[in-house]
């Protein structure tokens, strides 16, 4: 019997360039997961078009139709659970998740955040890095917990800030880095090398006190 490929749901709200990186890696054989559904809370998210072009099932529920965050999240989970996912990847999904959703999928939800966490949780990270005069910036893949951008970190892509670089240029380079590290993290999760246990991230059975770091130009 062949092992089941990691059934993965990708949640988006916008462009879906990270989703495209997953699609491309699955196509070239370097990412061995099964993207079973792409879900968006926005019907006009370009990522839905990317999914359809790749022949992946899509689903969309608009959050404005729900009275509370949890009611929306329960509707999302009802939809996702019809695909029996092993892994949920947030890829530019611009919603804060309810505690109910996080507990329902405990240890199965990954996010990528455009900063070297724990620095700069929240929005507008590139400008904040420039304003602070930081020498380095990057993007971090982490397990999702109830703390916003605060779950156990797995891997970070790091780059040196260039003199005179604009926030836009920095964002571009950070995104290129996350298109490498996020598929890598998904591959490790699918292989069972990365796990969430006791509220912490583990790699090959060793506690990841700090994330692994991959340096980019
Ligand atoms: C990425 O930069 C990611 O770090 C953040 O949202 C952005 C999504 O971009 N969480 P895309 O939709 O994957 O192009």
Boltz pocket constraint, residues with backbone or C-beta under 6 A from the ligand:
constraints:
  - pocket:
      binder: B
      contacts: [[A, 12], [A, 14], [A, 15], [A, 16], [A, 17], [A, 18], [A, 19], [A, 90], [A, 91], [A, 92], [A, 93], [A, 112], [A, 113], [A, 114], [A, 139], [A, 175], [A, 178]]
      max_distance: 6.0
